[in-house]
Amino acid sequence: MRLSVLTDLGFDVQTQNHVEAVLVGDFPEPLRELCEVLADFKMADIELVQGGGGESHPTQRLRRAFSERGWRKRNIEISKIVDGEHRAGTTHEIDHVRQTDKGSIALEIEWNNKDPFFDRDLENFQRLHAEGAISVGIVITRGQSLQDQMVQIIHDCALNNGVASFGDLTKFGLNPTARQRKMVESGSGDFVATWAKKFVSDKFGSATTHWDKLKNRIERGVGNPCPLLLIGIPSTAVIKEDAR
């Protein structure tokens, strides 16, 4: 299996430092698992809107799918010993590590964090690769098409679920703050259009983890020379669903 399976489905895919050759040659089974998990992945539009703390339901499902295939959380400790004496040590927590007899693959999912998390992930991959602890680093985030179409997706979801006022947002578990209400009320007069723009700006804004921010790090060389695979989830992964 090759990464073209994902690009054919609309995923953003960028490879660095011969990563596809490494995956195809030494890690065909993990590559197949990766492509199968992502090809099967779907999220409901209402899940993008619904409130609540912690990880989103789509992220939880994606993590479970990887964990069920052996991509599990791991703390990798690197220690420095000089003349038999322990001098220093660091521990790197990776959300998903797939171990094989040829080496290990590290994978992080950055669905909606602050974008400096990309620096942390890529720098971790760089250090772990330099120490021989991993062979490949993978980052999955929101793709360009999803980020570009997010306002439209949220707008259409609101219309499909009969949203016409702040009171209707309770069906999504949302209770806008006074600041958010004021921003919407001072808008164009089209409640749904104004609210959707404000909601996306607050929740999925430019300072959060998405494809453009990830590419920016790669263009600056963050993570080199670790073989890196970058994947952006497309808008086609979103399906319509009614709020219950």
VOBA-1610 file (N, C-alpha, C; in pm, whole numbers, padded with zeros to 5 digits, always signed):
BEGIN
Met+00085-00120+00000Met+00000+00000+00000Met+00088+00124+00000Arg+00041+00228-00071Arg+00119+00351-00081Arg+00034+00469-00034Leu+00100+00583-00014Leu+00031+00702+00037Leu-00066+00762-00063Ser-00057+00720-00191Ser-00151+00768-00292Ser-00295+00730-00257Val-00311+00626-00174Val-00446+00589-00126Val-00509+00708-00055Leu-00429+00780+00024Leu-00481+00894+00099Leu-00500+01017+00011Thr-00404+01043-00077Thr-00420+01160-00164Thr-00540+01144-00256Asp-00569+01021-00297Asp-00687+00996-00381Asp-00816+01026-00306Leu-00812+01018-00173Leu-00930+01045-00090Leu-00937+01192-00048Gly-00842+01273-00092Gly-00845+01415-00063Gly-00759+01459+00054Phe-00689+01366+00118Phe-00602+01402+00229Phe-00483+01484+00178Asp-00442+01581+00258Asp-00315+01648+00233Asp-00205+01553+00280Val-00106+01533+00199Val+00006+01445+00235Val+00136+01512+00192Gln+00227+01527+00285Gln+00360+01578+00254Gln+00464+01487+00316Thr+00564+01453+00239Thr+00669+01362+00285Thr+00802+01437+00291Gln+00881+01403+00391Gln+01012+01465+00409Gln+01116+01357+00435Asn+01233+01377+00378Asn+01351+01293+00408Asn+01327+01146+00375His+01271+01122+00254His+01254+00986+00199His+01164+00898+00285Val+01067+00960+00353Val+00986+00882+00447Val+00903+00775+00377Glu+00853+00802+00256Glu+00771+00699+00191Glu+00854+00575+00158Ala+00976+00595+00114Ala+01063+00481+00085Ala+01089+00399+00211Val+01107+00467+00323Val+01129+00399+00451Val+01006+00318+00490Leu+00889+00379+00477Leu+00765+00311+00517Leu+00736+00192+00426Val+00746+00213+00296Val+00717+00104+00202Val+00818-00009+00217Gly+00944+00025+00236Gly+01048-00077+00244Gly+01054-00152+00374Asp+01043-00078+00487Asp+01064-00141+00618Asp+00938-00153+00703Phe+00834-00076+00671Phe+00715-00075+00756Phe+00585-00090+00675Pro+00576-00190+00588Pro+00455-00203+00505Pro+00328-00228+00586Glu+00338-00305+00693Glu+00219-00335+00774Glu+00169-00211+00848Pro+00255-00136+00920Pro+00209-00011+00981Pro+00156+00088+00878Leu+00214+00094+00759Leu+00165+00184+00654Leu+00025+00144+00613Arg+00001+00015+00598Arg-00134-00032+00564Arg-00233+00005+00674Glu-00194-00015+00799Glu-00282+00019+00911Glu-00314+00168+00913Leu-00213+00250+00891Leu-00231+00395+00889Leu-00331+00435+00782Cys-00313+00384+00662Cys-00403+00419+00552Cys-00545+00369+00577Glu-00559+00250+00634Glu-00693+00196+00661Glu-00766+00278+00767Val-00697+00315+00873Val-00759+00395+00979Val-00808+00528+00923Leu-00725+00595+00845Leu-00761+00726+00794Leu-00867+00717+00685Ala-00860+00615+00602Ala-00961+00599+00496Ala-01099+00575+00554Asp-01106+00510+00670Asp-01234+00480+00735Asp-01283+00594+00824Phe-01200+00693+00850Phe-01232+00797+00948Phe-01337+00895+00895Lys-01441+00916+00974Lys-01544+01015+00945Lys-01579+01088+01073Met-01623+01212+01058Met-01672+01290+01172Met-01800+01359+01132Ala-01893+01371+01228Ala-02019+01441+01202Ala-01999+01591+01218Asp-02070+01668+01135Asp-02057+01813+01144Asp-02096+01865+01283Ile-02193+01801+01347Ile-02235+01848+01480Ile-02123+01829+01583Glu-02033+01732+01559Glu-01921+01711+01651Glu-01823+01827+01647Leu-01821+01899+01536Leu-01736+02016+01526Leu-01793+02133+01605Val-01924+02128+01629Val-01993+02239+01696Val-02009+02215+01845Gln-02036+02092+01882Gln-02074+02060+02019Gln-01969+02103+02120Gly-02018+02153+02233Gly-01930+02198+02341Gly-01881+02082+02425Gly-01812+02115+02533Gly-01759+02013+02623Gly-01608+02021+02629Gly-01552+01983+02743Gly-01408+01989+02762Gly-01339+01863+02714Gly-01207+01866+02720Gly-01129+01750+02683Gly-01123+01729+02532Glu-01077+01611+02492Glu-01063+01582+02351Glu-01199+01565+02284Ser-01207+01605+02159Ser-01331+01589+02083Ser-01357+01441+02056His-01484+01410+02029His-01519+01271+01999His-01447+01218+01875Pro-01434+01296+01766Pro-01359+01244+01652Pro-01215+01207+01687Thr-01149+01291+01766Thr-01011+01262+01805Thr-01005+01135+01889Gln-01100+01119+01980Gln-01103+00998+02063Gln-01120+00873+01977Arg-01208+00880+01876Arg-01228+00764+01788Arg-01102+00733+01709Leu-01036+00837+01661Leu-00914+00816+01584Leu-00807+00752+01672Arg-00796+00799+01795Arg-00696+00742+01887Arg-00728+00595+01916Arg-00854+00565+01938Arg-00892+00425+01965Arg-00858+00335+01847Ala-00887+00385+01726Ala-00861+00304+01607Ala-00712+00271+01595Phe-00627+00367+01625Phe-00482+00340+01620Phe-00441+00247+01734Ser-00493+00272+01854Ser-00456+00189+01970Ser-00494+00044+01949Glu-00610+00021+01888Glu-00656-00116+01863Glu-00564-00191+01767Arg-00489-00117+01687Arg-00395-00178+01592Arg-00252-00179+01644Gly-00236-00146+01771Gly-00103-00155+01832Gly-00023-00027+01834Trp-00085+00085+01795Trp-00019+00215+01802Trp-00052+00276+01938Arg+00029+00251+02038Arg-00007+00286+02175Arg+00086+00392+02235Lys+00034+00457+02338Lys+00112+00561+02407Lys+00237+00499+02468Arg+00345+00577+02462Arg+00471+00525+02515Arg+00557+00641+02566Asn+00622+00619+02677Asn+00720+00712+02729Asn+00859+00659+02695Ile+00931+00734+02614Ile+01065+00692+02572Ile+01168+00770+02652Glu+01247+00698+02730Glu+01347+00763+02815Glu+01485+00751+02753Ile+01555+00863+02750Ile+01692+00867+02700Ile+01782+00913+02814Ser+01880+00830+02850Ser+01971+00862+02960Ser+02113+00877+02910Lys+02188+00963+02977Lys+02329+00983+02945Lys+02412+00932+03061Ile+02501+00839+03031Ile+02588+00780+03134Ile+02732+00808+03097Val+02805+00866+03191Val+02947+00898+03170Val+03029+00820+03273Asp+03115+00730+03224Asp+03202+00649+03311Asp+03121+00579+03419Gly+03007+00524+03377Gly+02923+00448+03469Gly+02833+00531+03557Glu+02841+00663+03543Glu+02760+00752+03627Glu+02650+00818+03545His+02527+00811+03596His+02413+00873+03528His+02423+01025+03542Arg+02432+01094+03427Arg+02450+01238+03429Arg+02322+01315+03392Ala+02245+01261+03301Ala+02126+01333+03255Ala+02028+01235+03193Gly+01903+01277+03189Gly+01800+01192+03129Gly+01679+01274+03089Thr+01616+01237+02979Thr+01493+01302+02934Thr+01391+01196+02898Thr+01264+01228+02919Thr+01156+01137+02883Thr+01066+01206+02783His+01036+01137+02675His+00950+01191+02570His+00823+01107+02564Glu+00710+01170+02589Glu+00582+01099+02581Glu+00526+01114+02441Ile+00501+01001+02376Ile+00445+00999+02241Ile+00309+00932+02249Asp+00208+00994+02189Asp+00072+00942+02200Asp+00053+00807+02133His+00122+00787+02020His+00107+00660+01948His+00242+00615+01893Val+00286+00499+01936Val+00410+00440+01886Val+00378+00300+01834Arg+00420+00274+01712Arg+00402+00141+01651Arg+00540+00076+01641Gln+00560-00027+01721Gln+00690-00093+01725Gln+00691-00217+01636Thr+00802-00236+01565Thr+00821-00356+01483Thr+00965-00402+01501Asp+00998-00515+01440Asp+01136-00563+01450Asp+01232-00480+01367Lys+01179-00391+01282Lys+01264-00302+01202Lys+01283-00165+01268Gly+01208-00138+01374Gly+01217-00008+01439Gly+01080+00041+01484Ser+01073+00167+01519Ser+00949+00225+01574Ser+00905+00347+01495Ile+00773+00364+01486Ile+00712+00481+01423Ile+00639+00560+01531Ala+00663+00690+01537Ala+00595+00777+01633Ala+00489+00859+01561Leu+00372+00871+01622Leu+00261+00943+01560Leu+00194+01033+01663Glu+00169+01158+01623Glu+00096+01253+01707Glu-00024+01307+01629Ile-00137+01321+01698Ile-00257+01381+01641Ile-00275+01518+01703Glu-00269+01622+01620Glu-00289+01759+01667Glu-00415+01814+01600Trp-00529+01781+01657Trp-00656+01818+01598Trp-00688+01965+01621Asn-00673+02012+01745Asn-00710+02151+01772Asn-00637+02202+01897Asn-00505+02200+01892Asn-00423+02257+01997Asn-00371+02393+01954Lys-00299+02459+02040Lys-00227+02580+02000Lys-00112+02538+01910Asp-00085+02616+01806Asp+00009+02570+01704Asp+00152+02546+01752Pro+00201+02603+01865Pro+00335+02565+01910Pro+00350+02416+01943Phe+00239+02344+01958Phe+00248+02200+01980Phe+00316+02131+01862Phe+00307+02189+01742Phe+00378+02133+01628Phe+00529+02136+01651Asp+00578+02246+01706Asp+00721+02256+01735Asp+00764+02147+01833Arg+00683+02128+01936Arg+00715+02025+02036Arg+00723+01887+01971Asp+00622+01853+01889Asp+00618+01721+01827Asp+00736+01700+01734Leu+00760+01796+01647Leu+00867+01781+01547Leu+01005+01779+01612Glu+01024+01860+01714Glu+01153+01860+01784Glu+01173+01729+01861Asn+01065+01675+01917Asn+01074+01543+01981Asn+01115+01436+01880Phe+01051+01439+01763Phe+01085+01341+01659Phe+01233+01354+01621Gln+01278+01478+01606Gln+01418+01502+01569Gln+01513+01439+01670Arg+01488+01464+01799Arg+01576+01411+01904Arg+01570+01259+01912Leu+01450+01204+01905Leu+01435+01059+01916Leu+01496+00988+01796His+01485+01048+01679His+01547+00988+01560His+01698+00992+01571Ala+01751+01103+01620Ala+01896+01117+01635Ala+01952+01012+01731Glu+01871+00973+01830Glu+01914+00873+01928Glu+01884+00731+01885Gly+01822+00716+01768Gly+01789+00583+01719Gly+01666+00522+01782Ala+01585+00605+01850Ala+01466+00552+01918Ala+01347+00537+01825Ile+01342+00616+01718Ile+01234+00604+01619Ile+01294+00612+01479Ser+01221+00556+01383Ser+01264+00562+01243Ser+01186+00664+01162Val+01061+00691+01207Val+00970+00780+01133Val+00886+00858+01232Gly+00855+00984+01198Gly+00762+01065+01276Gly+00644+01105+01188Ile+00523+01092+01243Ile+00400+01124+01169Ile+00317+01225+01248Val+00266+01327+01180Val+00175+01423+01242Val+00046+01427+01161Ile-00067+01414+01228Ile-00199+01425+01166Ile-00268+01549+01221Thr-00324+01630+01132Thr-00392+01753+01175Thr-00508+01784+01081Arg-00574+01898+01102Arg-00680+01941+01011Arg-00619+01981+00877Gly-00676+01930+00768Gly-00624+01960+00636Gly-00665+02098+00586Gln-00606+02137+00474Gln-00632+02270+00418Gln-00778+02286+00376Ser-00834+02186+00311Ser-00973+02198+00265Ser-01069+02207+00383Leu-01040+02135+00489Leu-01126+02140+00607Leu-01117+02276+00674Gln-00996+02328+00687Gln-00979+02460+00748Gln-01047+02568+00662Asp-01029+02560+00530Asp-01086+02660+00441Asp-01239+02658+00439Gln-01297+02540+00457Gln-01442+02526+00447Gln-01512+02521+00583Met-01437+02541+00691Met-01494+02524+00824Met-01613+02616+00849Val-01602+02743+00810Val-01714+02835+00833Val-01839+02786+00760Gln-01824+02743+00636Gln-01939+02694+00559Gln-01997+02568+00622Ile-01911+02479+00669Ile-01959+02355+00733Ile-02040+02387+00858Ile-01988+02478+00941Ile-02057+02515+01064Ile-02186+02589+01032His-02183+02676+00934His-02302+02751+00891His-02411+02656+00846Asp-02376+02560+00759Asp-02476+02465+00706Asp-02528+02374+00816Cys-02442+02335+00909Cys-02484+02252+01021Cys-02589+02325+01105Ala-02565+02453+01132Ala-02660+02532+01210Ala-02793+02543+01138Leu-02791+02571+01008Leu-02916+02581+00932Leu-02990+02448+00930Asn-02917+02339+00907Asn-02981+02207+00901Asn-03044+02166+01033Asn-02996+02227+01142Asn-03051+02193+01274Asn-03140+02304+01330Gly-03187+02391+01243Gly-03288+02490+01281Gly-03239+02600+01373Val-03112+02634+01367Val-03060+02741+01452Val-03095+02877+01392Ala-03155+02961+01475Ala-03190+03096+01431Ala-03161+03200+01538Ser-03120+03154+01658Ser-03094+03246+01768Ser-03001+03179+01868Phe-02956+03256+01967Phe-02868+03200+02070Phe-02936+03085+02144Gly-03065+03096+02166Gly-03136+02992+02239Gly-03130+02858+02169Asp-03124+02859+02036Asp-03120+02733+01961Asp-02986+02662+01974Leu-02884+02732+02020Leu-02751+02671+02031Leu-02741+02574+02147Thr-02838+02575+02236Thr-02835+02482+02350Thr-02840+02337+02305Lys-02899+02312+02188Lys-02905+02174+02138Lys-02767+02120+02107Phe-02670+02210+02091Phe-02531+02169+02070Phe-02452+02172+02201Gly-02517+02206+02310Gly-02448+02217+02436Gly-02367+02345+02449Leu-02405+02447+02371Leu-02331+02573+02371Leu-02405+02681+02449Asn-02328+02760+02522Asn-02381+02876+02593Asn-02284+02991+02574Pro-02299+03068+02465Pro-02203+03174+02431Pro-02184+03273+02545Thr-02060+03321+02557Thr-02029+03421+02659Thr-02086+03556+02619Ala-02085+03648+02715Ala-02135+03783+02688Ala-02055+03848+02574Arg-01925+03826+02572Arg-01841+03881+02466Arg-01881+03825+02331Gln-01901+03694+02324Gln-01939+03631+02199Gln-02076+03680+02151Arg-02169+03695+02246Arg-02302+03745+02209Arg-02294+03886+02152Lys-02213+03969+02215Lys-02200+04106+02169Lys-02140+04111+02029Met-02040+04027+02004Met-01976+04024+01873Met-02075+03983+01764Val-02158+03885+01794Val-02256+03839+01695Val-02365+03943+01675Glu-02412+04000+01785Glu-02520+04098+01776Glu-02478+04223+01701Ser-02350+04253+01699Ser-02302+04372+01628Ser-02266+04341+01483Gly-02301+04221+01438Gly-02267+04177+01303Gly-02365+04224+01198Ser-02371+04148+01088Ser-02444+04189+00968Ser-02596+04183+00981Gly-02646+04110+01080Gly-02790+04090+01090Gly-02833+03949+01054Asp-02750+03878+00977Asp-02774+03736+00946Asp-02715+03658+01062Phe-02799+03611+01154Phe-02750+03550+01277Phe-02659+03431+01250Val-02706+03338+01168Val-02628+03215+01147Val-02493+03245+01082Ala-02492+03330+00981Ala-02367+03362+00911Ala-02267+03430+01005Thr-02318+03527+01084Thr-02229+03599+01176Thr-02180+03509+01287Trp-02270+03427+01342Trp-02232+03336+01450Trp-02130+03234+01401Ala-02151+03177+01282Ala-02060+03074+01231Ala-01918+03130+01216Lys-01905+03251+01165Lys-01772+03311+01149Lys-01706+03333+01285Lys-01784+03381+01381Lys-01729+03407+01514Lys-01692+03276+01583Phe-01777+03176+01569Phe-01752+03046+01632Phe-01622+02985+01579Val-01604+02986+01448Val-01485+02927+01387Val-01360+03006+01426Ser-01373+03139+01429Ser-01260+03222+01469Ser-01215+03191+01611Asp-01311+03167+01700Asp-01279+03137+01840Asp-01225+02995+01858Lys-01286+02899+01790Lys-01254+02758+01816Lys-01147+02701+01723Phe-01150+02740+01597Phe-01059+02683+01498Phe-00978+02794+01429Gly-00936+02893+01503Gly-00869+03009+01447Gly-00731+02981+01392Ser-00669+03085+01337Ser-00541+03070+01268Ser-00428+03029+01361Ala-00443+03052+01492Ala-00336+03018+01587Ala-00347+02875+01639Thr-00440+02797+01585Thr-00455+02658+01626Thr-00384+02566+01527Thr-00377+02437+01561Thr-00305+02341+01478Thr-00386+02305+01353His-00335+02342+01237His-00393+02303+01110His-00283+02300+01004Trp-00319+02258+00885Trp-00222+02224+00781Trp-00124+02337+00751Asp-00174+02458+00734Asp-00087+02569+00697Asp+00021+02594+00802Lys-00017+02584+00929Lys+00079+02605+01038Lys+00183+02493+01042Leu+00141+02371+01010Leu+00234+02258+01009Leu+00334+02274+00894Lys+00284+02310+00775Lys+00373+02330+00660Lys+00475+02440+00688Asn+00434+02542+00761Asn+00523+02651+00794Asn+00643+02601+00873Arg+00618+02509+00966Arg+00729+02452+01045Arg+00823+02370+00955Ile+00765+02292+00866Ile+00845+02207+00779Ile+00932+02291+00685Glu+00876+02400+00635Glu+00953+02488+00546Glu+01070+02552+00620Arg+01058+02566+00753Arg+01167+02621+00832Arg+01268+02513+00872Gly+01239+02388+00840Gly+01332+02279+00870Gly+01315+02218+01007Val+01208+02250+01077Val+01186+02191+01209Val+01165+02040+01194Gly+01236+01963+01273Gly+01223+01817+01269Gly+01329+01746+01187Asn+01399+01819+01099Asn+01503+01756+01017Asn+01616+01700+01105Pro+01679+01589+01064Pro+01659+01514+00939Pro+01569+01391+00956Cys+01487+01388+01057Cys+01397+01272+01078Cys+01305+01256+00958Pro+01287+01134+00907Pro+01186+01112+00803Pro+01047+01144+00859Leu+00977+01236+00792Leu+00850+01286+00844Leu+00738+01266+00744Leu+00622+01227+00797Leu+00501+01217+00717Leu+00396+01308+00778Leu+00347+01402+00699Leu+00247+01498+00745Leu+00116+01470+00674Ile+00007+01464+00751Ile-00123+01428+00694Ile-00228+01527+00741Gly-00305+01580+00645Gly-00414+01671+00678Gly-00549+01607+00646Ile-00638+01605+00745Ile-00771+01546+00726Ile-00856+01640+00642Pro-00918+01591+00534Pro-00991+01678+00441Pro-01135+01705+00483Ser-01197+01801+00417Ser-01338+01833+00443Ser-01429+01718+00405Thr-01385+01630+00314Thr-01467+01516+00272Thr-01486+01414+00383Ala-01408+01427+00492Ala-01426+01337+00606Ala-01546+01376+00691Val-01603+01493+00665Val-01716+01544+00745Val-01847+01500+00684Ile-01935+01443+00766Ile-02068+01403+00721Ile-02174+01481+00800Lys-02291+01495+00742Lys-02399+01569+00809Lys-02474+01478+00905Glu-02510+01536+01018Glu-02584+01460+01118Glu-02671+01556+01199Asp-02792+01512+01234Asp-02883+01595+01311Asp-02848+01588+01459Ala-02859+01704+01527Ala-02839+01707+01671Ala-02954+01634+01739Arg-02922+01562+01845Arg-03026+01488+01918Arg-03067+01564+02042
//
